[in-house]
Amino acid sequence: MRTDIKTPETHIATLRPRRRSWLLLIPALAVLGVAGGAYTSAEAHPADSAEAGPGQGFGGRHLERLLDKVNATPGQRGQIQAIWKGLRPQLKSLHQEHQAVHQQIAAALSASTINPATVEQLRMQAMRIADQLSSTFTQGLVQTAQVLTPDQRTQAAAAIASARGHFQHHHGMMMGQ
């Protein structure tokens, strides 16, 4: 009798480690893709990056246009610019940390031997930094919204929805696809 014939159970057992390795790579590649897109966007729009000049920063030009659309007063503009000026160093630092971790992930994925535990550790580190970035950015959004009147916030939401729809239509990304 042959003992080297694989039964379905032994065949599945031999495939599991390989599947786990691939499953670990999927989130890492997704993180790299998102980071690459964010990095490319920042490079393509330097006025919107953390390196922008006074009154600019994250969303600088877009923020100014939005404030124009809601007829923000000079006082409101000054408060909002101060909010983002205060947050800009934190956002820049977190963005740089995020980029460094993504470079480490890329190096780990292109190494001659891939250590899934290392890749997972780096992925978790990247996600912690992304969460800090998101939290800090959201803090700025909340503080900005608190400066605006309820009517201005409604106008801003409508302008953002319109711009998002224009972007999605222009770039062929329709909702529900």
MDTraj code that builds the backbone (N, CA, C; nanometers):
import mdtraj as md
import numpy as np

residues = "MET ARG THR ASP ILE LYS THR PRO GLU THR HIS ILE ALA THR LEU ARG PRO ARG ARG ARG SER TRP LEU LEU LEU ILE PRO ALA LEU ALA VAL LEU GLY VAL ALA GLY GLY ALA TYR THR SER ALA GLU ALA HIS PRO ALA ASP SER ALA GLU ALA GLY PRO GLY GLN GLY PHE GLY GLY ARG HIS LEU GLU ARG LEU LEU ASP LYS VAL ASN ALA THR PRO GLY GLN ARG GLY GLN ILE GLN ALA ILE TRP LYS GLY LEU ARG PRO GLN LEU LYS SER LEU HIS GLN GLU HIS GLN ALA VAL HIS GLN GLN ILE ALA ALA ALA LEU SER ALA SER THR ILE ASN PRO ALA THR VAL GLU GLN LEU ARG MET GLN ALA MET ARG ILE ALA ASP GLN LEU SER SER THR PHE THR GLN GLY LEU VAL GLN THR ALA GLN VAL LEU THR PRO ASP GLN ARG THR GLN ALA ALA ALA ALA ILE ALA SER ALA ARG GLY HIS PHE GLN HIS HIS HIS GLY MET MET MET GLY GLN".split()
xyz = np.array([
    [0.0829, -0.1166, 0.0000],
    [0.0000, 0.0000, 0.0000],
    [0.0886, 0.1246, 0.0000],
    [0.0489, 0.2265, -0.0769],
    [0.1264, 0.3507, -0.0835],
    [0.0857, 0.4431, 0.0314],
    [0.1841, 0.4971, 0.0992],
    [0.1563, 0.5878, 0.2107],
    [0.1825, 0.7330, 0.1734],
    [0.2335, 0.7560, 0.0530],
    [0.2635, 0.8934, 0.0137],
    [0.1486, 0.9607, -0.0605],
    [0.0349, 0.8970, -0.0708],
    [-0.0807, 0.9573, -0.1356],
    [-0.1431, 1.0570, -0.0390],
    [-0.1681, 1.1758, -0.0890],
    [-0.2253, 1.2802, -0.0045],
    [-0.3767, 1.2688, -0.0026],
    [-0.4300, 1.2652, 0.1152],
    [-0.5757, 1.2692, 0.1301],
    [-0.6158, 1.4157, 0.1279],
    [-0.7438, 1.4425, 0.1096],
    [-0.7859, 1.5840, 0.1120],
    [-0.7440, 1.6543, 0.2406],
    [-0.7468, 1.5848, 0.3536],
    [-0.7108, 1.6472, 0.4803],
    [-0.5623, 1.6850, 0.4842],
    [-0.4748, 1.5942, 0.4392],
    [-0.3316, 1.6248, 0.4423],
    [-0.2966, 1.7285, 0.3371],
    [-0.3676, 1.7282, 0.2250],
    [-0.3430, 1.8275, 0.1210],
    [-0.3776, 1.9673, 0.1724],
    [-0.4908, 1.9795, 0.2402],
    [-0.5313, 2.1094, 0.2949],
    [-0.4309, 2.1548, 0.4005],
    [-0.3878, 2.0628, 0.4838],
    [-0.2932, 2.0981, 0.5894],
    [-0.1619, 2.1505, 0.5316],
    [-0.1201, 2.0969, 0.4187],
    [0.0057, 2.1439, 0.3600],
    [-0.0117, 2.2780, 0.2913],
    [-0.1329, 2.3143, 0.2527],
    [-0.1562, 2.4428, 0.1865],
    [-0.1741, 2.5574, 0.2851],
    [-0.2175, 2.5314, 0.4047],
    [-0.2491, 2.6380, 0.4995],
    [-0.1339, 2.7353, 0.5255],
    [-0.0122, 2.6887, 0.5509],
    [0.0947, 2.7873, 0.5750],
    [0.1153, 2.8794, 0.4558],
    [0.1074, 2.8282, 0.3364],
    [0.1250, 2.9109, 0.2171],
    [0.0115, 3.0136, 0.2078],
    [-0.1117, 2.9715, 0.2328],
    [-0.2249, 3.0645, 0.2277],
    [-0.2086, 3.1740, 0.3314],
    [-0.1660, 3.1386, 0.4507],
    [-0.1472, 3.2396, 0.5547],
    [-0.0451, 3.3435, 0.5121],
    [0.0617, 3.2993, 0.4483],
    [0.1629, 3.3944, 0.4021],
    [0.1030, 3.4924, 0.3029],
    [0.0243, 3.4432, 0.2117],
    [-0.0385, 3.5315, 0.1129],
    [-0.1406, 3.6228, 0.1782],
    [-0.2128, 3.5708, 0.2760],
    [-0.3113, 3.6540, 0.3441],
    [-0.2448, 3.7666, 0.4225],
    [-0.1256, 3.7432, 0.4723],
    [-0.0523, 3.8496, 0.5412],
    [-0.0021, 3.9556, 0.4438],
    [0.0266, 3.9164, 0.3226],
    [0.0769, 4.0121, 0.2248],
    [-0.0315, 4.1056, 0.1730],
    [-0.1542, 4.0576, 0.1707],
    [-0.2630, 4.1396, 0.1160],
    [-0.2780, 4.2710, 0.1924],
    [-0.2894, 4.2697, 0.3284],
    [-0.3001, 4.3988, 0.3978],
    [-0.1757, 4.4855, 0.3805],
    [-0.0588, 4.4220, 0.3773],
    [0.0641, 4.4994, 0.3615],
    [0.0666, 4.5696, 0.2258],
    [0.0257, 4.4984, 0.1221],
    [0.0218, 4.5599, -0.0106],
    [-0.0837, 4.6697, -0.0169],
    [-0.1954, 4.6477, 0.0516],
    [-0.2997, 4.7510, 0.0552],
    [-0.2473, 4.8773, 0.1231],
    [-0.1756, 4.8601, 0.2334],
    [-0.1176, 4.9746, 0.3037],
    [-0.0195, 5.0476, 0.2128],
    [0.0639, 4.9708, 0.1429],
    [0.1591, 5.0340, 0.0509],
    [0.0874, 5.1096, -0.0597],
    [-0.0202, 5.0526, -0.1107],
    [-0.0953, 5.1181, -0.2176],
    [-0.1569, 5.2481, -0.1716],
    [-0.2170, 5.2479, -0.0538],
    [-0.2777, 5.3694, 0.0002],
    [-0.1716, 5.4743, 0.0254],
    [-0.0612, 5.4322, 0.0844],
    [0.0464, 5.5271, 0.1137],
    [0.1046, 5.5828, -0.0149],
    [0.1217, 5.4978, -0.1128],
    [0.1754, 5.5438, -0.2400],
    [0.0849, 5.6473, -0.3038],
    [-0.0449, 5.6245, -0.2955],
    [-0.1409, 5.7200, -0.3503],
    [-0.1377, 5.8516, -0.2761],
    [-0.1292, 5.8452, -0.1437],
    [-0.1232, 5.9668, -0.0640],
    [0.0065, 6.0423, -0.0908],
    [0.1165, 5.9684, -0.1012],
    [0.2453, 6.0309, -0.1265],
    [0.2462, 6.0956, -0.2651],
    [0.1950, 6.0247, -0.3644],
    [0.1883, 6.0778, -0.5001],
    [0.1032, 6.2031, -0.5038],
    [-0.0087, 6.2003, -0.4328],
    [-0.0975, 6.3164, -0.4286],
    [-0.0268, 6.4361, -0.3669],
    [0.0460, 6.4139, -0.2574],
    [0.1171, 6.5234, -0.1924],
    [0.2263, 6.5778, -0.2831],
    [0.2942, 6.4910, -0.3553],
    [0.3991, 6.5353, -0.4462],
    [0.3406, 6.6114, -0.5640],
    [0.2236, 6.5687, -0.6112],
    [0.1627, 6.6325, -0.7274],
    [0.1027, 6.7677, -0.6923],
    [0.0673, 6.7883, -0.5655],
    [0.0041, 6.9122, -0.5223],
    [0.0818, 6.9720, -0.4059],
    [0.1991, 7.0275, -0.4331],
    [0.2820, 7.0764, -0.3234],
    [0.2138, 7.1824, -0.2391],
    [0.1234, 7.2605, -0.2939],
    [0.0553, 7.3620, -0.2142],
    [-0.0370, 7.2986, -0.1119],
    [-0.0727, 7.1732, -0.1326],
    [-0.1594, 7.1041, -0.0396],
    [-0.0820, 7.0179, 0.0576],
    [0.0487, 7.0181, 0.0490],
    [0.1291, 6.9312, 0.1347],
    [0.1650, 7.0016, 0.2645],
    [0.2304, 6.9285, 0.3523],
    [0.2693, 6.9845, 0.4814],
    [0.3802, 7.0888, 0.4670],
    [0.4401, 7.0984, 0.3503],
    [0.5523, 7.1889, 0.3308],
    [0.5085, 7.3242, 0.2754],
    [0.3791, 7.3467, 0.2629],
    [0.3288, 7.4681, 0.2000],
    [0.3610, 7.5905, 0.2852],
    [0.3457, 7.7047, 0.2240],
    [0.3774, 7.8298, 0.2912],
    [0.2711, 7.8724, 0.3907],
    [0.2816, 7.9957, 0.4389],
    [0.1903, 8.0469, 0.5406],
    [0.0453, 8.0407, 0.4948],
    [-0.0409, 8.0012, 0.5863],
    [-0.1833, 7.9967, 0.5554],
    [-0.2224, 7.8767, 0.4721],
    [-0.1266, 7.7948, 0.4370],
    [-0.1561, 7.6798, 0.3535],
    [-0.1462, 7.5539, 0.4376],
    [-0.0889, 7.4495, 0.3848],
    [-0.0777, 7.3248, 0.4586],
    [-0.1729, 7.2232, 0.4033],
    [-0.2137, 7.1314, 0.4877],
    [-0.3029, 7.0264, 0.4421],
    [-0.4316, 7.0872, 0.3900],
    [-0.4580, 7.0684, 0.2603],
    [-0.5796, 7.1208, 0.1998],
    [-0.5755, 7.2705, 0.1776],
    [-0.4592, 7.3325, 0.1769],
    [-0.4443, 7.4779, 0.1698],
    [-0.5275, 7.5462, 0.0639],
    [-0.4994, 7.5199, -0.0623],
    [-0.5740, 7.5850, -0.1710],
    [-0.7202, 7.5480, -0.1660],
    [-0.7451, 7.4187, -0.1411],
    [-0.8837, 7.3725, -0.1373],
    [-0.9587, 7.4344, -0.0203],
    [-0.8914, 7.4475, 0.0913],
    [-0.9535, 7.5091, 0.2089],
    [-0.9864, 7.6546, 0.1804],
    [-0.8935, 7.7266, 0.1184],
    [-0.9184, 7.8672, 0.0852],
    [-1.0392, 7.8806, -0.0087],
    [-1.0481, 7.7936, -0.1086],
    [-1.1623, 7.7977, -0.2006],
    [-1.2924, 7.7684, -0.1271],
    [-1.2864, 7.6707, -0.0374],
    [-1.4051, 7.6346, 0.0396],
    [-1.4482, 7.7515, 0.1285],
    [-1.3516, 7.8169, 0.1915],
    [-1.3837, 7.9321, 0.2753],
    [-1.4413, 8.0462, 0.1917],
    [-1.3956, 8.0595, 0.0671],
    [-1.4543, 8.1576, -0.0241],
    [-1.6006, 8.1240, -0.0515],
    [-1.6280, 7.9963, -0.0763],
    [-1.7648, 7.9537, -0.1097],
    [-1.8632, 7.9750, 0.0049],
    [-1.8145, 7.9652, 0.1284],
    [-1.9053, 7.9819, 0.2425],
    [-1.9004, 8.1248, 0.2970],
    [-1.8301, 8.2137, 0.2264],
    [-1.8179, 8.3539, 0.2663],
    [-1.7659, 8.3686, 0.4094],
    [-1.6583, 8.2985, 0.4396],
    [-1.5974, 8.3080, 0.5720],
    [-1.5435, 8.4487, 0.5937],
    [-1.5611, 8.4986, 0.7137],
    [-1.5124, 8.6318, 0.7478],
    [-1.3608, 8.6273, 0.7666],
    [-1.2963, 8.7424, 0.7621],
    [-1.1521, 8.7448, 0.7890],
    [-1.1186, 8.6858, 0.9267],
    [-1.2021, 8.7121, 1.0248],
    [-1.1793, 8.6560, 1.1588],
    [-1.1858, 8.5035, 1.1587],
    [-1.2837, 8.4489, 1.0879],
    [-1.2950, 8.3030, 1.0776],
    [-1.1737, 8.2444, 1.0059],
    [-1.1336, 8.3100, 0.8987],
    [-1.0175, 8.2623, 0.8232],
    [-0.8929, 8.2602, 0.9119],
    [-0.8736, 8.3646, 0.9897],
    [-0.7580, 8.3704, 1.0785],
    [-0.7603, 8.2591, 1.1820],
    [-0.8778, 8.2328, 1.2409],
    [-0.8897, 8.1248, 1.3389],
    [-0.8597, 7.9899, 1.2738],
    [-0.9136, 7.9685, 1.1555],
    [-0.8951, 7.8402, 1.0868],
    [-0.7492, 7.8220, 1.0449],
    [-0.6881, 7.9270, 0.9964],
    [-0.5467, 7.9182, 0.9597],
    [-0.4613, 7.8884, 1.0827],
    [-0.4956, 7.9462, 1.1968],
    [-0.4211, 7.9198, 1.3206],
    [-0.4369, 7.7733, 1.3635],
    [-0.5561, 7.7195, 1.3456],
    [-0.5798, 7.5778, 1.3793],
    [-0.4850, 7.4899, 1.3006],
    [-0.4812, 7.5093, 1.1687],
    [-0.3996, 7.4229, 1.0831],
    [-0.2511, 7.4518, 1.0985],
    [-0.2162, 7.5761, 1.1300],
    [-0.0749, 7.6081, 1.1552],
    [-0.0267, 7.5323, 1.2785],
    [-0.1116, 7.5204, 1.3796],
    [-0.0754, 7.4468, 1.4998],
    [-0.0662, 7.2973, 1.4779],
    [-0.1506, 7.2439, 1.3903],
    [-0.1523, 7.0995, 1.3645],
    [-0.0499, 7.0555, 1.2606],
    [-0.0080, 7.1470, 1.1760],
    [0.0804, 7.1124, 1.0641],
    [0.2084, 7.0391, 1.1061],
    [0.2802, 7.0825, 1.2117],
    [0.4025, 7.0092, 1.2497],
    [0.3730, 6.8646, 1.2911],
    [0.2628, 6.8427, 1.3646],
    [0.2265, 6.7065, 1.4045],
    [0.1934, 6.6217, 1.2822],
    [0.1153, 6.6787, 1.1919],
    [0.0759, 6.6056, 1.0717],
    [0.1971, 6.5730, 0.9855],
    [0.2884, 6.6693, 0.9740],
    [0.4087, 6.6469, 0.8936],
    [0.4934, 6.5348, 0.9538],
    [0.5119, 6.5382, 1.0851],
    [0.5914, 6.4361, 1.1535],
    [0.5282, 6.2978, 1.1369],
    [0.3988, 6.2888, 1.1569],
    [0.3295, 6.1603, 1.1425],
    [0.3379, 6.1103, 0.9979],
    [0.3246, 6.2010, 0.9030],
    [0.3336, 6.1626, 0.7616],
    [0.4727, 6.1062, 0.7310],
    [0.5757, 6.1703, 0.7844],
    [0.7122, 6.1220, 0.7617],
    [0.7339, 5.9849, 0.8259],
    [0.6799, 5.9660, 0.9478],
    [0.6897, 5.8349, 1.0130],
    [0.6201, 5.7280, 0.9295],
    [0.5035, 5.7633, 0.8772],
    [0.4255, 5.6698, 0.7959],
    [0.5037, 5.6293, 0.6721],
    [0.5655, 5.7261, 0.6074],
    [0.6452, 5.6976, 0.4878],
    [0.7634, 5.6068, 0.5212],
    [0.8278, 5.6308, 0.6340],
    [0.9427, 5.5490, 0.6739],
    [0.9006, 5.4039, 0.6966],
    [0.7863, 5.3833, 0.7606],
    [0.7381, 5.2467, 0.7836],
    [0.7030, 5.1806, 0.6510],
    [0.6451, 5.2554, 0.5597],
    [0.6121, 5.1978, 0.4286],
    [0.7373, 5.1560, 0.3536],
    [0.8435, 5.2328, 0.3684],
    [0.9700, 5.1933, 0.3065],
    [1.0231, 5.0653, 0.3698],
    [1.0049, 5.0517, 0.5010],
    [1.0478, 4.9295, 0.5687],
    [0.9644, 4.8097, 0.5229],
    [0.8347, 4.8313, 0.5016],
    [0.7481, 4.7231, 0.4515],
    [0.7934, 4.6805, 0.3127],
    [0.8201, 4.7787, 0.2279],
    [0.8658, 4.7472, 0.0922],
    [0.9960, 4.6687, 0.0957],
    [1.0874, 4.7085, 0.1840],
    [1.2145, 4.6363, 0.1960],
    [1.1912, 4.4943, 0.2465],
    [1.1015, 4.4798, 0.3438],
    [1.0727, 4.3463, 0.3986],
    [1.0076, 4.2562, 0.2941],
    [0.9256, 4.3140, 0.2075],
    [0.8581, 4.2347, 0.1041],
    [0.9476, 4.2034, -0.0151],
    [1.0556, 4.2775, -0.0294],
    [1.1465, 4.2508, -0.1413],
    [1.2736, 4.1790, -0.0966],
    [1.2817, 4.1410, 0.0292],
    [1.3984, 4.0693, 0.0813],
    [1.4039, 3.9285, 0.0223],
    [1.5219, 3.8692, 0.0276],
    [1.5369, 3.7332, -0.0257],
    [1.4533, 3.6336, 0.0544],
    [1.4374, 3.6575, 0.1832],
    [1.3508, 3.5750, 0.2680],
    [1.2501, 3.6669, 0.3343],
    [1.1240, 3.6334, 0.3185],
    [1.0183, 3.7166, 0.3751],
    [0.9775, 3.6592, 0.5101],
    [0.9817, 3.7452, 0.6111],
    [0.9405, 3.7066, 0.7451],
    [0.8000, 3.7632, 0.7680],
    [0.6972, 3.6794, 0.7617],
    [0.5594, 3.7286, 0.7784],
    [0.5373, 3.8017, 0.9107],
    [0.6033, 3.7596, 1.0165],
    [0.5852, 3.8256, 1.1465],
    [0.6378, 3.9692, 1.1420],
    [0.7503, 3.9891, 1.0752],
    [0.8062, 4.1243, 1.0617],
    [0.7137, 4.2119, 0.9786],
    [0.6641, 4.1576, 0.8693],
    [0.5732, 4.2334, 0.7830],
    [0.4472, 4.2700, 0.8605],
    [0.3952, 4.1770, 0.9370],
    [0.2745, 4.2041, 1.0152],
    [0.3016, 4.3107, 1.1208],
    [0.4162, 4.3030, 1.1853],
    [0.4518, 4.4030, 1.2863],
    [0.4601, 4.5424, 1.2222],
    [0.5207, 4.5507, 1.1060],
    [0.5308, 4.6783, 1.0358],
    [0.3940, 4.7284, 0.9905],
    [0.3091, 4.6356, 0.9457],
    [0.1730, 4.6734, 0.9055],
    [0.0976, 4.7330, 1.0238],
    [0.1093, 4.6687, 1.1389],
    [0.0409, 4.7188, 1.2578],
    [0.0958, 4.8558, 1.2993],
    [0.2259, 4.8741, 1.2852],
    [0.2869, 5.0033, 1.3154],
    [0.2345, 5.1105, 1.2186],
    [0.2262, 5.0765, 1.0909],
    [0.1744, 5.1704, 0.9910],
    [0.0293, 5.2069, 1.0209],
    [-0.0480, 5.1103, 1.0639],
    [-0.1887, 5.1369, 1.0948],
    [-0.2022, 5.2250, 1.2192],
    [-0.1154, 5.2062, 1.3184],
    [-0.1175, 5.2935, 1.4379],
    [-0.0860, 5.4372, 1.3981],
    [0.0121, 5.4541, 1.3136],
    [0.0489, 5.5888, 1.2693],
    [-0.0644, 5.6485, 1.1856],
    [-0.1232, 5.5678, 1.0971],
    [-0.2348, 5.6158, 1.0153],
    [-0.3512, 5.6581, 1.1046],
    [-0.3752, 5.5838, 1.2116],
    [-0.4819, 5.6196, 1.3047],
    [-0.4504, 5.7521, 1.3736],
    [-0.3237, 5.7728, 1.4112],
    [-0.2847, 5.8998, 1.4728],
    [-0.3012, 6.0148, 1.3739],
    [-0.2618, 5.9908, 1.2480],
    [-0.2797, 6.0919, 1.1435],
    [-0.4268, 6.1264, 1.1277],
    [-0.5101, 6.0241, 1.1182],
    [-0.6530, 6.0437, 1.1010],
    [-0.7127, 6.1187, 1.2194],
    [-0.6734, 6.0813, 1.3387],
    [-0.7244, 6.1461, 1.4593],
    [-0.6847, 6.2932, 1.4637],
    [-0.5597, 6.3227, 1.4338],
    [-0.5114, 6.4606, 1.4359],
    [-0.5801, 6.5428, 1.3275],
    [-0.5939, 6.4852, 1.2091],
    [-0.6591, 6.5553, 1.0997],
    [-0.8062, 6.5806, 1.1326],
    [-0.8727, 6.4798, 1.1900],
    [-1.0130, 6.4952, 1.2277],
    [-1.0282, 6.6023, 1.3347],
    [-0.9321, 6.6093, 1.4268],
    [-0.9331, 6.7147, 1.5285],
    [-0.9347, 6.8515, 1.4598],
    [-0.8521, 6.8670, 1.3575],
    [-0.8499, 6.9931, 1.2832],
    [-0.9813, 7.0205, 1.2126],
    [-1.0419, 6.9160, 1.1566],
    [-1.1712, 6.9336, 1.0896],
    [-1.2789, 6.9773, 1.1888],
    [-1.2807, 6.9137, 1.3061],
    [-1.3802, 6.9484, 1.4084],
    [-1.3608, 7.0927, 1.4533],
    [-1.2360, 7.1305, 1.4813],
    [-1.2093, 7.2672, 1.5250],
    [-1.2468, 7.3681, 1.4165],
    [-1.2198, 7.3321, 1.2902],
    [-1.2563, 7.4192, 1.1782],
    [-1.4068, 7.4332, 1.1703],
    [-1.4790, 7.3224, 1.1815],
    [-1.6252, 7.3256, 1.1741],
    [-1.6845, 7.4091, 1.2871],
    [-1.6207, 7.4071, 1.4044],
    [-1.6719, 7.4840, 1.5173],
    [-1.6586, 7.6347, 1.4954],
    [-1.5668, 7.6747, 1.4107],
    [-1.5492, 7.8174, 1.3804],
    [-1.6592, 7.8655, 1.2860],
    [-1.7058, 7.7764, 1.1993],
    [-1.8083, 7.8137, 1.1008],
    [-1.9473, 7.8112, 1.1631],
    [-2.0372, 7.8876, 1.1028],
    [-2.1768, 7.8864, 1.1471],
    [-2.2451, 7.7607, 1.0932],
    [-2.3603, 7.7234, 1.1508],
    [-2.4319, 7.6065, 1.0973],
    [-2.4628, 7.6199, 0.9479],
    [-2.5002, 7.7397, 0.9043],
    [-2.5301, 7.7605, 0.7618],
    [-2.4041, 7.7428, 0.6770],
    [-2.2917, 7.7933, 0.7252],
    [-2.1661, 7.7775, 0.6517],
    [-2.1254, 7.6311, 0.6444],
    [-2.1480, 7.5557, 0.7528],
    [-2.1154, 7.4125, 0.7513],
    [-2.2016, 7.3398, 0.6484],
    [-2.3289, 7.3776, 0.6385],
    [-2.4180, 7.3168, 0.5388],
    [-2.3695, 7.3489, 0.3980],
    [-2.3317, 7.4740, 0.3760],
    [-2.2788, 7.5144, 0.2452],
    [-2.1491, 7.4397, 0.2143],
    [-2.0640, 7.4257, 0.3137],
    [-1.9368, 7.3551, 0.2945],
    [-1.9621, 7.2090, 0.2587],
    [-2.0554, 7.1452, 0.3286],
    [-2.0864, 7.0042, 0.2998],
    [-2.1381, 6.9894, 0.1571],
    [-2.2218, 7.0819, 0.1128],
    [-2.2740, 7.0760, -0.0241],
    [-2.1614, 7.0966, -0.1258],
    [-2.0717, 7.1889, -0.0983],
    [-1.9592, 7.2143, -0.1894],
    [-1.8663, 7.0941, -0.1962],
    [-1.8412, 7.0304, -0.0817],
    [-1.7543, 6.9120, -0.0790],
    [-1.8191, 6.7969, -0.1550],
    [-1.9500, 6.7769, -0.1357],
    [-2.0213, 6.6704, -0.2074],
    [-2.0176, 6.6952, -0.3577],
    [-2.0347, 6.8198, -0.3976],
    [-2.0301, 6.8540, -0.5396],
    [-1.8911, 6.8277, -0.5975],
    [-1.7881, 6.8683, -0.5248],
    [-1.6508, 6.8464, -0.5718],
    [-1.6200, 6.6979, -0.5798],
    [-1.6669, 6.6203, -0.4808],
    [-1.6439, 6.4760, -0.4822],
    [-1.7130, 6.4126, -0.6033],
    [-1.8363, 6.4549, -0.6294],
    [-1.9082, 6.4022, -0.7454],
    [-1.8379, 6.4367, -0.8755],
    [-1.7875, 6.5588, -0.8843],
    [-1.7137, 6.6012, -1.0045],
    [-1.5876, 6.5173, -1.0210],
    [-1.5149, 6.4968, -0.9124],
    [-1.3916, 6.4176, -0.9171],
    [-1.4219, 6.2745, -0.9610],
    [-1.5226, 6.2139, -0.9010],
    [-1.5560, 6.0754, -0.9342],
    [-1.6019, 6.0634, -1.0790],
    [-1.6795, 6.1579, -1.1256],
    [-1.7241, 6.1538, -1.2651],
    [-1.6060, 6.1738, -1.3595],
    [-1.5204, 6.2686, -1.3267],
    [-1.4057, 6.2995, -1.4116],
    [-1.3071, 6.1825, -1.4175],
    [-1.2925, 6.1105, -1.3082],
    [-1.1965, 6.0022, -1.3026],
    [-1.2615, 5.8649, -1.3218],
    [-1.3882, 5.8631, -1.3614],
    [-1.4541, 5.7378, -1.3940],
    [-1.4863, 5.6486, -1.2754],
    [-1.4953, 5.7081, -1.1572],
    [-1.5244, 5.6286, -1.0372],
    [-1.6658, 5.6618, -0.9907],
    [-1.7626, 5.5995, -1.0490],
    [-1.9001, 5.6254, -1.0095],
    [-1.9335, 5.5436, -0.8866],
    [-2.0143, 5.5995, -0.8009],
    [-2.0544, 5.5307, -0.6785],
    [-2.1329, 5.4044, -0.7152],
    [-2.1143, 5.2986, -0.6352],
    [-2.1902, 5.1755, -0.6551],
    [-2.1259, 5.0801, -0.7540],
    [-2.0115, 5.1138, -0.8074],
    [-1.9462, 5.0231, -0.9014],
    [-1.8621, 4.9236, -0.8283],
])
top = md.Topology()
chain = top.add_chain()
for i, resn in enumerate(residues, 1):
    res = top.add_residue(resn, chain, resSeq=i)
    for name in ("N", "CA", "C"):
        top.add_atom(name, md.element.get_by_symbol(name[0]), res)
traj = md.Trajectory(xyz[None], top)
